[in-house]
Amino acid sequence: MSNTDYHVPVMLSECIEGLNINPDGIYVDITFGGGGHSKAIMDKLENGKLYSFDQDEDAKKNAENFDKSKFTFIQANFRHIKKFLRVHGVKKVDGILADLGVSSYQIDTPERGFSTRFDADLDMRMNRKAGPTAKDVINNYEVAELHKILGMYGEIKNAKTAAQAIDMARSGEPIKTIEELKKVLDTVAPKFKEFKYYAQVFQALRIEVNEEMKALEEFLFQVPDLLNTEGRLVVMSYHSLEDRMVKNYIKSGFLDGHLEKDFFGNVLKPLKGVTRKPITASDVELQKNPRSRSAKLRIAEKPEK
C-alpha cells in the first residue's frame, strides 16, 4: 500500500505554506495518517526535526520508511501532545499541523466500519485496541444519550425520533452491522436524502466513539504553551463543529468565542489569526480529490508578548 493510497493529502501546498517552515525548526504533525503532510514538512527541513502523532496501527506502518534522523513517530492520541513531546525532551515547537477527520484509507477499509458503502461490524475506532465501538454506543446508550449525540454531532433534525427507532429495533436483537443500522435509519430518514442522513448519523457515532471533540478541545488548550513566538498552528477541519471550535479558539482563546479584554480594552487571546477567513480547496483540487470539498483550513500564530 502506497501512502497516496492511504490518504491523498488535502491542500498540501497551502498547509506547508501556512506553517512558514524554518529549516532548523521543530514541527509536529498531529495526524500522520499516510504521511503525506509529514513528508512535505520533512522535505523543507535541514537540521530541523518532525514529531508525528497517530494512534492507528496502520499509520504506524506508513512511518517505517521515514528518515529517523529527523523524524519521530509517536503512536498516541494528539490530545496528549504535551505529555508525549516532553517524553522526547521537547517543550517548545515552531509549528503544529492538524488534518482532522478520517483518512481515505480508514473510510475505504470495510472492516473499520467507517463507511456506509460497505457492510461490516459497527466499529469506527481510530485505535482498534481501545475503547467502545459504534456497536456499543448503538446498543448500550440510553435513548436520551443517543438523542443528544445524534442531534449535536450529526446535526440531524429528527434526532429524538431516530434515537427512539434505534431503541425499538435493538429491543429485539442487538444492532451489529452497518446494513442493520441503515435498515433502522431508513424508517426515519428524509425521502431521497437517505445517504446524506446515513452520513450524518455515522459522523455522530464516529465522533462519540473517538471522543473527537473532547480530544480537539484538549489539544487546542495546549497549543499556546507549546508554540514558540511566531510559531504557527495550521488546522484543517471537515465539518462545522470542528471548524467552529477552531475558529472560536483562534479568535478569543475560548471555545464559545467570548472575548476577554484588559483594562485598556485590548483583547486577551493566546493566538492571532493569520487568515481572516478559512482557506478552501482550489477548483483544480476539487476535481482531483472530492474529499477536499468540505475542508476548511485555518492558520494562527503565537504573537510576541
C-alpha positions, 0 to 999 in steps of 0.5 A, spaced: 500 500 500 502 506 497 501 512 502 497 516 496 493 510 497 492 511 504 490 518 504 491 523 498 493 529 502 488 535 502 491 542 500 498 540 501 501 546 498 497 551 502 498 547 509 506 547 508 505 554 506 501 556 512 506 553 517 512 558 514 517 552 515 524 554 518 529 549 516 532 548 523 525 548 526 521 543 530 514 541 527 509 536 529 504 533 525 498 531 529 495 526 524 500 522 520 495 518 517 499 516 510 504 521 511 503 525 506 503 532 510 509 529 514 513 528 508 512 535 505 514 538 512 520 533 512 522 535 505 523 543 507 527 541 513 535 541 514 537 540 521 530 541 523 526 535 526 518 532 525 514 529 531 508 525 528 502 523 532 497 517 530 494 512 534 492 507 528 496 501 527 496 502 520 499 509 520 504 506 524 506 502 518 506 508 513 512 511 518 517 505 517 520 508 511 521 515 514 528 518 515 529 517 523 534 522 523 529 527 523 523 524 524 519 521 530 513 517 530 509 517 536 503 512 536 498 516 541 492 520 541 494 528 539 490 530 545 496 528 549 501 532 545 504 535 551 505 529 555 508 525 549 513 531 546 516 532 553 517 524 553 522 526 547 525 532 551 521 537 547 517 543 550 517 548 545 515 547 537 515 552 531 509 549 528 503 544 529 499 541 523 492 538 524 488 534 518 482 532 522 477 527 520 478 520 517 483 518 512 481 515 505 484 509 507 480 508 514 473 510 510 475 505 504 477 499 509 470 495 510 472 492 516 473 499 520 466 500 519 467 507 517 463 507 511 456 506 509 458 503 502 460 497 505 457 492 510 461 490 516 461 490 524 459 497 527 466 499 529 469 506 527 475 506 532 481 510 530 485 505 535 482 498 534 485 496 541 481 501 545 475 503 547 467 502 545 465 501 538 459 504 534 456 497 536 456 499 543 454 506 543 448 503 538 446 498 543 448 500 550 446 508 550 440 510 553 435 513 548 436 520 551 444 519 550 443 517 543 438 523 542 443 528 544 449 525 540 445 524 534 442 531 534 449 535 536 454 531 532 450 529 526 446 535 526 440 531 524 433 534 525 429 528 527 434 526 532 429 524 538 425 520 533 431 516 530 434 515 537 427 512 539 427 507 532 434 505 534 431 503 541 425 499 538 429 495 533 435 493 538 429 491 543 429 485 539 436 483 537 442 487 538 444 492 532 451 489 529 452 491 522 452 497 518 446 494 513 442 493 520 443 500 522 441 503 515 435 498 515 433 502 522 435 509 519 431 508 513 424 508 517 426 515 519 430 518 514 428 524 509 425 521 502 431 521 497 436 524 502 437 517 505 445 517 504 446 524 506 442 522 513 446 515 513 452 520 513 450 524 518 448 519 523 455 515 522 459 522 523 455 522 530 457 515 532 464 516 529 465 522 533 462 519 540 466 513 539 473 517 538 471 522 543 473 527 537 471 533 540 473 532 547 480 530 544 480 537 539 478 541 545 484 538 549 489 539 544 487 546 542 488 548 550 495 546 549 497 549 543 499 556 546 504 553 551 507 549 546 508 554 540 514 558 540 513 566 538 511 566 531 510 559 531 504 557 527 498 552 528 495 550 521 488 546 522 484 543 517 477 541 519 471 537 515 465 539 518 462 545 522 463 543 529 470 542 528 471 548 524 467 552 529 471 550 535 477 552 531 475 558 529 472 560 536 479 558 539 483 562 534 479 568 535 478 569 543 482 563 546 475 560 548 471 555 545 464 559 545 468 565 542 467 570 548 472 575 548 476 577 554 479 584 554 484 588 559 483 594 562 485 598 556 480 594 552 485 590 548 483 583 547 486 577 551 487 571 546 493 566 546 493 566 538 492 571 532 489 569 526 493 569 520 487 568 515 481 572 516 477 567 513 478 559 512 482 557 506 478 552 501 480 547 496 482 550 489 477 548 483 483 544 480 483 540 487 476 539 487 476 535 481 482 531 483 480 529 490 472 530 492 474 529 499 477 536 499 470 539 498 468 540 505 475 542 508 476 548 511 483 550 513 485 555 518 492 558 520 494 562 527 500 564 530 503 565 537 504 573 537 510 576 541 508 578 548 
